[in-house]
Amino acid sequence: MRRSRAGTVTINAVGVVLICVFAFPVYWMVSTAFKPTIDILGYEPNLWPSALTMEHFHTAVTRPLFFDYVRNSLLVATSTVLLSAAVALLAALAVARMQWRGRRGFLTLVLIVQTAPFEALMIPMFIIYRDLGLLDRLPALVLTYFIFTLPFTVWTLRSFVAAIPADLEEAAMVDGCSRVGAYVRVVLPLLWPGLIATGIFAFITAWNEFLFALVIMQTEDRQTLPLWLSSFRTAFGTDWGGTMAASTLFTLPVLVFFLAVQHKLVSGLGAGAVKG
Amino acid sequence: MPGQLARSGGPGDTRALPYLLIGPALFAMVVMLGWPVVSAVVISLQQLDLAQFFSGETVWVGFDNYREILTDSFFWTVTARTVVFTVVNVLLTMAVGLGVALLLGRVGRPLRLTLSAVLVVVWAIPQITATVVFQWLFDQQFGVVNHVLTSLGGDFRDHSWFSSGLSTFAIITLIVVWQAVPFVALSLYAAMTAIPAELREAVAADGAGPWHAYWAITWPAIKSMVMVLTFLSVIWDFKAFTQIYAVRGGGPDRSTITLSLYAYIEGIGKNHYGVAAAASVVMVLLLLGLLAAYLRLMVRSLDEDMTR
């Protein structure tokens, strides 16, 4: 397909516009976070900050309970990662390495849970957590995020396990390892990239989740960071500098993690599950 | 003695092993999906307000909750609104996503790399962050959008984007589409790059125009991906909550309440858990056909995967 010169220029121009449109909100968040208040509340917005300041970050982290929110978020996210990885790893070994009746049914169930609209079930889940005495307690959030991330983790680890040659374990078993021993000594060490990728996915899911944190956690000092971020606007009215600094702080770890594993997760179902 | 143990646990052990391994995952999935589904139905047949919530008393009311929402014209408005919101958002997401994917294939290399990097960054932005940032962009007094539109000759000084339902929905749609396009565009672009170069050259050598080439080569290569992405987008947008709730909590004047917010407000807001559960059941039923079609698609690709 030969293209005219004018056509190529137009296409590239559209490309530049798209880059600006998509990048601008992110740029505006970060630049507002570093701008002196005088720039933010000026009648003519400055595209570039006239000076850089850390005052908004200071405002954000010195708000009451900030470290409670951080601790809760970290606690919930790490617990979700560990629980999800442990349960999914066992299932992934069975699915990828063994022949057994019901394997197809099990994988279908994984797909069903993966697609299930849990958000539509927030009310029954709320009542169930009440019955279990888990309302307003972090374990309820961990359980919720565990079930959000389990299907994807099983699915992805399954393909990571399948990619490890079975000969390796067989050789270990010939050398006198038990079946379980062969998994622990041979498969597990090779599985780290998969565990890291799915672990990061689970971490991001738990870190970002808003609805269930809102529904289940009612006491302020037990809530997680997404609620901290949404409370900014109402509490502070128009402190946009502080709000954008908070947004930047909250988003930074997600961005770093996501960029690190993004290429590992982009494939079929996997990619689908990573949204928001 | 140890030998005997090993023998008795030998072959039987191996046969039981996979079931032991999937046990925890199976238990978790069955309980954590099955229980809420069953209990949604059970609660929807009860009167469960604040009094019953604290006393733990069970009051059966048959289909009263369903009668209540199905005869409430506001519920129908909300349902219709949710469907329209979903259709508009999915169409925009797919159209823009496809456009961006096609563009990625035709711009120069530096632009392609930059655009892909920007898309990945936007993809990574959490929903709550995106919502807060767009509120700042469209802020009435100091928002950059009002400044730019005013300097372009419009009168947008102190214009409030959140004073009418339609305008608020427009902003919500902008947030949803901005966040959803990267995943759609990058997935479609990946599907397009799988097309062999010889095929393109052969069609180009036949003197085919770009439209013909698109329908002959690109479309067949991305068709199934378009279908999967459309299904996923419908499911996601239909149950969207965070953006709508965080922008105005369903306001102004209840005009941006969708089904998710309806269930939330009835249940958590007004403590009418029975009514809210009935709304949840209706919501799941509305999604069910779609979910089933999507699952059939996924199970088919699972079967191909397993026979390979």
Interface residues (C-beta under 8 A of the other chain):
Chain A: M1 R2 R3 I11 N12 V14 G15 V16 L18 I19 F22 A23 P25 V26 W28 M29 T32 I40 L41 G42 Y43 E44 P45 V87 A88 L90 A91 L93 A94 V95 M98 W100 R103 R104 F106 L107 T108 L109 V110 L111 I112 V113 T115 A116 P117 F118 E119 A120 L121 M122 I123 P124 M125 F126 I127 I128 R130 L143 F146 I147 L150 P151 V154 R179 W207 N208 F210 L211 L214 V215 P226 L229 S230 F232 R233 T238 W240 T243 M244 S247 F250 T251 V254 L255 F258 L259 Q262 V266 G268 L269 A271 G272 V274 K275 G276
Chain B: T14 R15 L17 P18 Y19 L20 L21 I22 G23 P24 A25 L26 A28 M29 V30 M32 L33 W35 P36 V37 S39 A40 I43 L48 F53 V100 L103 R106 V107 G108 L111 R112 T114 L115 V118 L119 V120 V121 V122 W123 A124 I125 P126 Q127 I128 T129 A130 T131 V132 V133 F134 Q135 W136 L137 D139 Q141 F142 V144 H147 W178 Q179 A180 V181 P182 F183 L186 S187 A190 R200 A204 P210 A213 V228 L229 L232 I235 W236 F238 K239 F241 T242 Y245 A246 L259 S260 A263 Y264 G267 I268 Y273 A276 A277 S280 M283 V284 L287 L291 Y294 L295 M298 V299 S301 L302 D303 M306
